[in-house]
Amino acid sequence: MRARWMYVALAVLGAMLFATSVWVGQWWTIGEVAIGPLGSRHCFGGECRPAGLAWIGGTDLWMRSAVATGAAGLLAMLLLLIVAGALAAVRIPQLVAKTTLVSIASAIACAAYFVAKFPGVQGATTSQGAYLFAAAALVGLVTPIVVLRRRHRA
């Protein structure tokens, strides 16, 4: 695999995007309030406080999908780093590549429900976290697919 370093870089980039979208990224903003899958953050007068998602008024299933989205994003991040490490060590991580594809598909399903069933807060606008998550899924799919396609050619 001559271009292995490019695929290592893509896997690391996908992992970084997943981590940023879940931990740092705000999926919706309302003024100085940020909402993401792992909770919300209220910043008033220069003081920021973390909060849960219950105040939004979503169903229990929606709040569970938020936690599932966060966990799935972090799991996809971990698996992408394992694939990148194996490729850097000149290994062909077939099983991990398959697991990574399943993990990313699960993350997409959780995130789709989380976004689709957002209860909607007046004035909420979509923010960078959702876009970073979508980019992470697209970039993250490249390396495992290439790994599995290379295996079939050999």
C-alpha positions, 0 to 999 in steps of 0.5 A: 500500500504505497499511499498508506500514510495518506490513509493513516492521515485520513483516519486520524483526521476522521478521529479528530473530527469525531472527537471535536464534534462530540466533546467540543462541538455545539450542534445547536446554538441559541444566543449564548447557549450551546447544545450538543450530544453530551449536554449543554453549556450556558454562558451568561456574563462571561461565566459558563456553566454546564447543563444537561438536556432535560431543560430542552423538553425532549423525550427520554428516547431523544436524550438517550439518543444524545448519549448514544451519539456521543458514545458512538462518536467516541467509539468510532474515534478510537477504532479509527485511531487503531486502524491508523496505528495498524496501517502505520505499522504496515499491518492490514487490520481487516477485522478492525476495519470492518468493526470501524465501518459498523461503528460509523454506521451506528454513529450515523444512525444515532446522530440522525435520530438525535438531529431529526427528533430535536424538540426545537427550541425557539431561535436555535440554529444548527452549529458546527458540531453537526457539520463536523460529525457529518464530515467525520463520518465521510472522512472516517469511512475512507480508510476502512473501505480502502483497507477492505478493498486492498485485502480483496485484491491481494 
